[in-house]
Amino acid sequence: MTSHNELRLLPWSGEDGKPCFLSTDDSSGYLSRLADNTESVQLGLGSELLDHAQEVLAGRRVNPEELLSLAADLAKALQDTIRVATSRGNRLTHPTLKTD
């Protein structure tokens, strides 16, 4: 059985909102490539949204509804980014520390 640390956290959730994981040794398989592409799109959209937020906050007058929508979009982008960072961090190899 694959341990939880060997599973890849995928950049999407299941229908019930629970995290989805992938167990594979093939980083070039279909689901791995789909996950890589999805992560890339999520990070790109987050970057574009950040640029938009900086423009909005640069002094242009905006109504409360627009700010609320922007805040919701930023929260979703941050959630996606944290999920990507967590997934990638879990896949880093951690050298065994020696203690003498």
Protein Blocks (a to p, Z undefined) as FASTA:
>chain_A
ZZfklpccdfbdcfkopacddddfblkbmklmmmmmmmmmmmmmmmmmmmmmmmmmnopa
cdfklmmmmmmmmmmmmmmmmmmmmmmmmmpccdddddZZ
